[in-house]
């Protein structure tokens, strides 16, 4: 009965649910017909190629679709603010392929906004449009008739987008159709304050390239053959991208798929443009350059724009392609137009109180409409914008682009003047906010009355009625002296005269507040935000790291290159470079201990917590990213006449060539560690020292082996005592004792007897499974106390009983062979059973359950040999931190610089060996892939092809085997993504 009731309740509930759902369906159908009837009738797919034009009344006088705005559906929605209506997450024009009527507030905003303040994002080179109409709002949709329509007419649905969250903007991330638009700056730079681009006749700069002589026919033939081989790889990789990942960021070269790693703006397409031109693939270049017009830089599905990568790959790629294809005299002005379009978006990163950039730029209007301040940055991302914006300023004549990056350089110069832990170098992390949070917190913690008192003329006088207490002598029991916890605190707030720290802080805050109301905008005016200003400082007061690898590398690389691009008209870049290389030589360079005759150098990594204590902690790392340094030293050495730098450049570049040759795959790993020589002089390889470094726990390992040996000795002693006791008991019982020396013979004899016994049992018709079980236990004895019926047929022949020491109850009298009818007497006892031991007893009887025996620890020699084998460590390497290779260009980059600077043809041979090894290890069915482990002869593929594979790596290989006048260093300067910019003449 209860079960029936439960079933009835369930059926009732289901019936109610079905009725409710039917009601909702009917209600929605009624609402839709009433609300969207006119709206749906007005939506038409725009006519494509070959389709008849729309009816004459389709468009109204304004050129918009003649559709009446729909009535708001009767459902709750969070209201959208006025300034967000045009930026909702649902872009109906882009999604449906039609024009939506303008609302009144949008129309009024559009009328107020200048056409020059926005870009259409359609690839048109004229920002104002051909017909003179205001197109500032066209960025909200794309009217490309050939674009595929994602939603059919029957699938249309209207949803209001969620309004943006003012705190985190997370809702915006899910709204894919918001486009960037130009908005007024919060911290604009007045025209009179813009730093102008240096102009004038370029300075005389020494020749960089070697004076190459005419090559022999044999050398020329070999060079051209190698060049054509590289060109084949370029064409092959590009064709795979064109087939599988067109207009996408990257190709997946194993699976034949694509990935959008950056902003979905076709990173590989833009990054590869100048490589295609240089390699003579003009048809491919023409197709790609025209496709650039279809890139919409005003929209990306990413929440933020990675400024560093976007600048060096996209902006640099467009400018480099424009320059190599002829510049103003060429046929590809669209490349410069798209570069300007992208740059206008990126200029928003400098809209901060101190004009320092936001390096991960949240470009959406809801975020841009609010003021923001820069924060903590990596020095490489921060200082690797100068070449691209400078070249754009040179091509367009717009000083604002140069002003943006020159303020960064000035901040770096001021940082060095204020003092760095390692003069000439910058810590990896910098605080570029321009706001001293510590001083601001101290100031803001003062009460309002205290602030008013500080602002008055007698701010530092004692208040009326104040009676000072008796001051004890200095250092006495009641001393008011400050507790000095940290030397850095002393530097910030201690007067050497012993003045009270709180008084000094109040005085400093008062002076700052009255003299310099913070913070200042770029033109010197006071911004609305109130904080104590400061320059560029380390991002923390503790740990700092200095090196030439990732997150720092390109900042130093750009110092001599910016000097070149400006024609030597800005001397501060020479000082920045010279201070850098002097610091690198003093603090970072080291010579690894290697077993051959290579003369090689690497830059190490140094970390510190406090420069006063001198707690420098070095790491002798070799990193693929640091391999650019050879090219930087060679270039800077030629520019500034520092021949010693050129010599160092050779050894730095050879270091990476050596690292390539040490691996089974012929490719250098991403990062590894080696043993350094005591100084920069060549040292002999010490294998003992190398093996000791491979096993830093040798003492512990030796102690563990000693413990194991001691435990083994104790166990052996216990076994000896047990054997003696067994022998004594056996002799006392008159049982035969098997000598220890004859144990093996005894075991062999018994094994043979058991085998013979098993064969006999097989021949017997009465043999049974119980017999075989007993043989396996080496005890052919009936189970005492068992059921007599279970032992039928289990009696053994007398001759076997004698061999096993088994007799009947009469003693030595032989028994008759048993038959199936014979049954043993359960009361009889058999000799050799558990009640009566056998006359022959083995000396060692294994226990039923033995404790697991502890395995012997590896000795120092065994451990080291195992590490070398398992990790594939060549002599001199202590570890390979990251054994992968992602098609990086830095090593071949420096090899190319060395060949062009020195003219030594051996660099071409070194580069060719690197190329062959790289192609062999990375080639896939379609293109080339990053690999998992360079220590494997045949590495596994990772199905990744970075855009710099074509843009940099293959370009440097191609240039290595090209004529010296192709991208001559005396005419061009290359950015960190290998995009060539023409030097001023």
Order of alpha helices (4+ residues) and beta strands (2+ residues): alpha-alpha-alpha-alpha-alpha-beta-beta-alpha-alpha-beta-alpha-alpha-beta-alpha-beta-alpha-alpha-alpha-beta-beta-alpha-alpha-alpha-alpha-beta-beta-beta-alpha-alpha-beta-beta-beta-beta-beta-alpha-alpha-beta-alpha-alpha-beta-alpha-alpha-alpha-beta-alpha-beta-alpha-alpha-alpha-beta-beta
